Amino acid sequence: MSWLDYLRSVDTPTLSNAIELLNVRPRREGFTPLAVRCLFPELGVMCGHAVTAQVETMTSMEPRGMEQFLELYEAVANAPKPAVIALQEIGGQRDYAVHCGEVMGSIFTRLGAIGLVSDCAVRDIPEVRAMKFHYFARGTVASHANFRIVRAGVPVQIENLVIHPGDILHGDENGLLLVPDGVEQSLPAKVEEIRTSEGDLLDYVRGPEFTIAGLRRKLVE
């Protein structure tokens, strides 16, 4: 089983708890807040290598051209697969900004991407859902306005989460997180530790012997 196949077998909260046990980053880091929502929870786990770009939607500081779009598409084509697109708005009025629809989603899919993460909005929901292309975004807006790619292949910040090209992103209906580098050997054991400890606790809580005193012994003593 490949590393990404393994990660896809784990839900995002369990993965988050297991990463916490490794003490490789502060517990307040490595994930997005509730502003970034999983729009297609029925698709299950999304896991892939980040391809990043900064975009500008509502303002017009530079001319809009296709060369920067092609730069992003080439980055997707050359990235490890599967790829996940991560787009950061650097212009103003983020509530109006749409970062992807059916056309771009189709191009991304053809180039080997499985989903997109945005700190703004997306659109063409029925069509993109039918493509089984993951959307993680703040919501939906009808118009793409003056959308343009500013630069591709640079670090981006999606809300509080800093994403570098090639980072592994993992998300499901619970949210989105970044899988830290160098944990391939240590993380699976921590995942099993979380599954076992939480399973044992839930069995006790749901069982006939449950008491608050017994719960205290399990949690504190």
BAVEX-18284 format. One record per residue (C-alpha): residue in three letters; residue number from 0; chain; x, y, z. Coordinates in nm, 2 decimals. Layout:
BAVEX-18284
+-----+-----+-------+--------+--------+--------+
: res :   n : chain :     xx :     yy :     zz :
+-----+-----+-------+--------+--------+--------+
: ALA : NUM :     A :      X :      Y :      Z :
...
+-----+-----+-------+--------+--------+--------+
***
This chain:
BAVEX-18284
+-----+-----+-------+--------+--------+--------+
: res :   n : chain :     xx :     yy :     zz :
+-----+-----+-------+--------+--------+--------+
: MET :   0 :     A :   0.00 :   0.00 :   0.00 :
: SER :   1 :     A :   0.14 :   0.34 :  -0.09 :
: TRP :   2 :     A :   0.17 :   0.62 :   0.16 :
: LEU :   3 :     A :  -0.12 :   0.81 :   0.01 :
: ASP :   4 :     A :  -0.34 :   0.50 :   0.00 :
: TYR :   5 :     A :  -0.27 :   0.45 :   0.37 :
: LEU :   6 :     A :  -0.36 :   0.81 :   0.45 :
: ARG :   7 :     A :  -0.69 :   0.77 :   0.26 :
: SER :   8 :     A :  -0.78 :   0.48 :   0.49 :
: VAL :   9 :     A :  -0.78 :   0.72 :   0.79 :
: ASP :  10 :     A :  -1.04 :   0.98 :   0.87 :
: THR :  11 :     A :  -0.91 :   1.33 :   0.92 :
: PRO :  12 :     A :  -0.99 :   1.36 :   1.30 :
: THR :  13 :     A :  -0.81 :   1.03 :   1.37 :
: LEU :  14 :     A :  -0.52 :   1.15 :   1.16 :
: SER :  15 :     A :  -0.51 :   1.48 :   1.35 :
: ASN :  16 :     A :  -0.51 :   1.31 :   1.69 :
: ALA :  17 :     A :  -0.23 :   1.08 :   1.58 :
: ILE :  18 :     A :  -0.02 :   1.37 :   1.45 :
: GLU :  19 :     A :  -0.06 :   1.54 :   1.79 :
: LEU :  20 :     A :   0.10 :   1.23 :   1.96 :
: LEU :  21 :     A :   0.41 :   1.28 :   1.75 :
: ASN :  22 :     A :   0.47 :   1.63 :   1.88 :
: VAL :  23 :     A :   0.61 :   1.75 :   1.55 :
: ARG :  24 :     A :   0.41 :   2.08 :   1.55 :
: PRO :  25 :     A :   0.20 :   2.29 :   1.79 :
: ARG :  26 :     A :  -0.15 :   2.15 :   1.83 :
: ARG :  27 :     A :  -0.30 :   2.48 :   1.71 :
: GLU :  28 :     A :  -0.13 :   2.45 :   1.37 :
: GLY :  29 :     A :  -0.16 :   2.23 :   1.06 :
: PHE :  30 :     A :  -0.53 :   2.26 :   0.99 :
: THR :  31 :     A :  -0.79 :   2.50 :   0.85 :
: PRO :  32 :     A :  -1.07 :   2.66 :   1.05 :
: LEU :  33 :     A :  -1.44 :   2.62 :   1.00 :
: ALA :  34 :     A :  -1.44 :   2.89 :   0.73 :
: VAL :  35 :     A :  -1.30 :   2.63 :   0.49 :
: ARG :  36 :     A :  -1.58 :   2.38 :   0.43 :
: CYS :  37 :     A :  -1.59 :   2.04 :   0.26 :
: LEU :  38 :     A :  -1.86 :   2.10 :   0.00 :
: PHE :  39 :     A :  -1.88 :   1.74 :  -0.12 :
: PRO :  40 :     A :  -1.87 :   1.52 :   0.19 :
: GLU :  41 :     A :  -2.01 :   1.22 :   0.00 :
: LEU :  42 :     A :  -1.68 :   1.19 :  -0.19 :
: GLY :  43 :     A :  -1.49 :   1.08 :   0.13 :
: VAL :  44 :     A :  -1.13 :   1.14 :   0.19 :
: MET :  45 :     A :  -0.93 :   1.37 :  -0.03 :
: CYS :  46 :     A :  -0.55 :   1.32 :  -0.01 :
: GLY :  47 :     A :  -0.29 :   1.45 :  -0.26 :
: HIS :  48 :     A :   0.01 :   1.67 :  -0.33 :
: ALA :  49 :     A :  -0.04 :   2.04 :  -0.32 :
: VAL :  50 :     A :   0.00 :   2.26 :  -0.63 :
: THR :  51 :     A :  -0.02 :   2.62 :  -0.52 :
: ALA :  52 :     A :  -0.10 :   2.96 :  -0.67 :
: GLN :  53 :     A :  -0.19 :   3.31 :  -0.56 :
: VAL :  54 :     A :  -0.49 :   3.46 :  -0.75 :
: GLU :  55 :     A :  -0.66 :   3.80 :  -0.77 :
: THR :  56 :     A :  -1.03 :   3.82 :  -0.84 :
: MET :  57 :     A :  -1.20 :   4.15 :  -0.77 :
: THR :  58 :     A :  -0.92 :   4.40 :  -0.82 :
: SER :  59 :     A :  -0.73 :   4.48 :  -1.14 :
: MET :  60 :     A :  -0.37 :   4.55 :  -1.05 :
: GLU :  61 :     A :  -0.23 :   4.37 :  -1.35 :
: PRO :  62 :     A :  -0.37 :   4.27 :  -1.69 :
: ARG :  63 :     A :  -0.55 :   3.94 :  -1.72 :
: GLY :  64 :     A :  -0.37 :   3.69 :  -1.94 :
: MET :  65 :     A :  -0.36 :   3.32 :  -2.02 :
: GLU :  66 :     A :   0.01 :   3.27 :  -1.97 :
: GLN :  67 :     A :  -0.03 :   3.26 :  -1.59 :
: PHE :  68 :     A :  -0.32 :   3.01 :  -1.62 :
: LEU :  69 :     A :  -0.09 :   2.79 :  -1.84 :
: GLU :  70 :     A :   0.18 :   2.82 :  -1.58 :
: LEU :  71 :     A :  -0.05 :   2.68 :  -1.32 :
: TYR :  72 :     A :  -0.17 :   2.40 :  -1.55 :
: GLU :  73 :     A :   0.18 :   2.31 :  -1.63 :
: ALA :  74 :     A :   0.26 :   2.29 :  -1.26 :
: VAL :  75 :     A :  -0.03 :   2.05 :  -1.21 :
: ALA :  76 :     A :   0.08 :   1.84 :  -1.50 :
: ASN :  77 :     A :   0.44 :   1.82 :  -1.36 :
: ALA :  78 :     A :   0.34 :   1.76 :  -1.00 :
: PRO :  79 :     A :   0.33 :   1.43 :  -0.82 :
: LYS :  80 :     A :  -0.01 :   1.26 :  -0.84 :
: PRO :  81 :     A :  -0.28 :   1.29 :  -0.73 :
: ALA :  82 :     A :  -0.26 :   1.66 :  -0.71 :
: VAL :  83 :     A :  -0.47 :   1.90 :  -0.50 :
: ILE :  84 :     A :  -0.49 :   2.27 :  -0.61 :
: ALA :  85 :     A :  -0.45 :   2.53 :  -0.33 :
: LEU :  86 :     A :  -0.55 :   2.88 :  -0.43 :
: GLN :  87 :     A :  -0.50 :   3.19 :  -0.21 :
: GLU :  88 :     A :  -0.67 :   3.52 :  -0.29 :
: ILE :  89 :     A :  -0.43 :   3.82 :  -0.26 :
: GLY :  90 :     A :  -0.68 :   4.08 :  -0.37 :
: GLY :  91 :     A :  -0.95 :   4.25 :  -0.17 :
: GLN :  92 :     A :  -1.32 :   4.16 :  -0.11 :
: ARG :  93 :     A :  -1.27 :   3.79 :  -0.06 :
: ASP :  94 :     A :  -1.64 :   3.74 :  -0.02 :
: TYR :  95 :     A :  -1.69 :   3.80 :  -0.39 :
: ALA :  96 :     A :  -1.40 :   3.59 :  -0.51 :
: VAL :  97 :     A :  -1.46 :   3.27 :  -0.71 :
: HIS :  98 :     A :  -1.16 :   3.05 :  -0.77 :
: CYS :  99 :     A :  -1.29 :   2.75 :  -0.97 :
: GLY : 100 :     A :  -1.58 :   2.62 :  -1.17 :
: GLU : 101 :     A :  -1.66 :   2.35 :  -1.42 :
: VAL : 102 :     A :  -1.40 :   2.45 :  -1.69 :
: MET : 103 :     A :  -1.10 :   2.48 :  -1.46 :
: GLY : 104 :     A :  -1.21 :   2.18 :  -1.26 :
: SER : 105 :     A :  -1.22 :   1.98 :  -1.58 :
: ILE : 106 :     A :  -0.88 :   2.09 :  -1.68 :
: PHE : 107 :     A :  -0.74 :   2.01 :  -1.34 :
: THR : 108 :     A :  -0.90 :   1.67 :  -1.34 :
: ARG : 109 :     A :  -0.76 :   1.59 :  -1.69 :
: LEU : 110 :     A :  -0.41 :   1.69 :  -1.56 :
: GLY : 111 :     A :  -0.43 :   1.45 :  -1.26 :
: ALA : 112 :     A :  -0.58 :   1.67 :  -0.98 :
: ILE : 113 :     A :  -0.85 :   1.53 :  -0.75 :
: GLY : 114 :     A :  -0.96 :   1.85 :  -0.57 :
: LEU : 115 :     A :  -0.92 :   2.21 :  -0.49 :
: VAL : 116 :     A :  -0.87 :   2.41 :  -0.17 :
: SER : 117 :     A :  -0.96 :   2.78 :  -0.17 :
: ASP : 118 :     A :  -0.98 :   3.06 :   0.09 :
: CYS : 119 :     A :  -1.27 :   3.21 :  -0.11 :
: ALA : 120 :     A :  -1.56 :   3.07 :  -0.31 :
: VAL : 121 :     A :  -1.62 :   2.82 :  -0.59 :
: ARG : 122 :     A :  -1.91 :   2.76 :  -0.84 :
: ASP : 123 :     A :  -2.07 :   2.52 :  -1.08 :
: ILE : 124 :     A :  -2.16 :   2.29 :  -0.79 :
: PRO : 125 :     A :  -2.37 :   2.03 :  -0.97 :
: GLU : 126 :     A :  -2.12 :   1.99 :  -1.26 :
: VAL : 127 :     A :  -1.82 :   1.97 :  -1.04 :
: ARG : 128 :     A :  -1.99 :   1.73 :  -0.80 :
: ALA : 129 :     A :  -2.06 :   1.50 :  -1.09 :
: MET : 130 :     A :  -1.69 :   1.50 :  -1.18 :
: LYS : 131 :     A :  -1.62 :   1.38 :  -0.83 :
: PHE : 132 :     A :  -1.37 :   1.66 :  -0.79 :
: HIS : 133 :     A :  -1.33 :   1.77 :  -0.42 :
: TYR : 134 :     A :  -1.41 :   2.12 :  -0.32 :
: PHE : 135 :     A :  -1.28 :   2.27 :   0.00 :
: ALA : 136 :     A :  -1.38 :   2.64 :   0.01 :
: ARG : 137 :     A :  -1.57 :   2.91 :   0.22 :
: GLY : 138 :     A :  -1.88 :   2.88 :   0.00 :
: THR : 139 :     A :  -2.02 :   2.96 :  -0.34 :
: VAL : 140 :     A :  -2.06 :   3.27 :  -0.56 :
: ALA : 141 :     A :  -2.21 :   3.30 :  -0.91 :
: SER : 142 :     A :  -1.95 :   3.51 :  -1.09 :
: HIS : 143 :     A :  -1.57 :   3.47 :  -1.14 :
: ALA : 144 :     A :  -1.54 :   3.85 :  -1.18 :
: ASN : 145 :     A :  -1.19 :   3.95 :  -1.29 :
: PHE : 146 :     A :  -1.02 :   3.63 :  -1.19 :
: ARG : 147 :     A :  -0.66 :   3.59 :  -1.28 :
: ILE : 148 :     A :  -0.36 :   3.38 :  -1.17 :
: VAL : 149 :     A :  -0.09 :   3.61 :  -1.02 :
: ARG : 150 :     A :   0.19 :   3.35 :  -0.97 :
: ALA : 151 :     A :   0.20 :   2.97 :  -0.94 :
: GLY : 152 :     A :   0.43 :   2.74 :  -0.74 :
: VAL : 153 :     A :   0.48 :   2.97 :  -0.44 :
: PRO : 154 :     A :   0.38 :   2.91 :  -0.07 :
: VAL : 155 :     A :   0.02 :   3.01 :   0.00 :
: GLN : 156 :     A :  -0.18 :   3.07 :   0.31 :
: ILE : 157 :     A :  -0.53 :   2.93 :   0.33 :
: GLU : 158 :     A :  -0.67 :   3.11 :   0.63 :
: ASN : 159 :     A :  -0.42 :   3.00 :   0.90 :
: LEU : 160 :     A :  -0.26 :   2.71 :   0.71 :
: VAL : 161 :     A :   0.06 :   2.77 :   0.52 :
: ILE : 162 :     A :   0.09 :   2.53 :   0.22 :
: HIS : 163 :     A :   0.41 :   2.47 :   0.01 :
: PRO : 164 :     A :   0.41 :   2.31 :  -0.33 :
: GLY : 165 :     A :   0.43 :   1.93 :  -0.28 :
: ASP : 166 :     A :   0.28 :   1.93 :   0.08 :
: ILE : 167 :     A :   0.04 :   1.65 :   0.14 :
: LEU : 168 :     A :  -0.32 :   1.77 :   0.21 :
: HIS : 169 :     A :  -0.58 :   1.54 :   0.37 :
: GLY : 170 :     A :  -0.94 :   1.63 :   0.41 :
: ASP : 171 :     A :  -1.29 :   1.49 :   0.45 :
: GLU : 172 :     A :  -1.62 :   1.62 :   0.58 :
: ASN : 173 :     A :  -1.46 :   1.70 :   0.92 :
: GLY : 174 :     A :  -1.21 :   1.95 :   0.77 :
: LEU : 175 :     A :  -0.87 :   1.98 :   0.61 :
: LEU : 176 :     A :  -0.52 :   1.93 :   0.75 :
: LEU : 177 :     A :  -0.16 :   1.91 :   0.63 :
: VAL : 178 :     A :   0.03 :   1.59 :   0.68 :
: PRO : 179 :     A :   0.38 :   1.68 :   0.81 :
: ASP : 180 :     A :   0.69 :   1.54 :   0.63 :
: GLY : 181 :     A :   0.89 :   1.26 :   0.77 :
: VAL : 182 :     A :   0.62 :   1.07 :   0.96 :
: GLU : 183 :     A :   0.58 :   0.77 :   0.73 :
: GLN : 184 :     A :   0.74 :   0.53 :   0.98 :
: SER : 185 :     A :   0.60 :   0.67 :   1.30 :
: LEU : 186 :     A :   0.24 :   0.78 :   1.21 :
: PRO : 187 :     A :   0.07 :   0.44 :   1.15 :
: ALA : 188 :     A :   0.15 :   0.32 :   1.50 :
: LYS : 189 :     A :   0.00 :   0.64 :   1.65 :
: VAL : 190 :     A :  -0.31 :   0.60 :   1.43 :
: GLU : 191 :     A :  -0.35 :   0.25 :   1.58 :
: GLU : 192 :     A :  -0.29 :   0.38 :   1.93 :
: ILE : 193 :     A :  -0.57 :   0.64 :   1.88 :
: ARG : 194 :     A :  -0.81 :   0.38 :   1.74 :
: THR : 195 :     A :  -0.74 :   0.14 :   2.02 :
: SER : 196 :     A :  -0.76 :   0.39 :   2.30 :
: GLU : 197 :     A :  -1.08 :   0.56 :   2.17 :
: GLY : 198 :     A :  -1.24 :   0.22 :   2.09 :
: ASP : 199 :     A :  -1.18 :   0.09 :   2.44 :
: LEU : 200 :     A :  -1.31 :   0.41 :   2.60 :
: LEU : 201 :     A :  -1.62 :   0.41 :   2.38 :
: ASP : 202 :     A :  -1.69 :   0.04 :   2.45 :
: TYR : 203 :     A :  -1.68 :   0.13 :   2.82 :
: VAL : 204 :     A :  -1.90 :   0.44 :   2.79 :
: ARG : 205 :     A :  -2.16 :   0.24 :   2.58 :
: GLY : 206 :     A :  -2.15 :  -0.07 :   2.80 :
: PRO : 207 :     A :  -2.35 :  -0.18 :   3.10 :
: GLU : 208 :     A :  -2.07 :  -0.12 :   3.36 :
: PHE : 209 :     A :  -2.04 :   0.25 :   3.29 :
: THR : 210 :     A :  -2.03 :   0.48 :   3.60 :
: ILE : 211 :     A :  -1.88 :   0.82 :   3.65 :
: ALA : 212 :     A :  -1.64 :   0.68 :   3.90 :
: GLY : 213 :     A :  -1.52 :   0.43 :   3.64 :
: LEU : 214 :     A :  -1.49 :   0.71 :   3.38 :
: ARG : 215 :     A :  -1.27 :   0.90 :   3.62 :
: ARG : 216 :     A :  -1.04 :   0.60 :   3.67 :
: LYS : 217 :     A :  -1.00 :   0.57 :   3.29 :
: LEU : 218 :     A :  -0.95 :   0.94 :   3.22 :
: VAL : 219 :     A :  -0.75 :   1.06 :   3.52 :
: GLU : 220 :     A :  -0.61 :   0.78 :   3.74 :
+-----+-----+-------+--------+--------+--------+
***
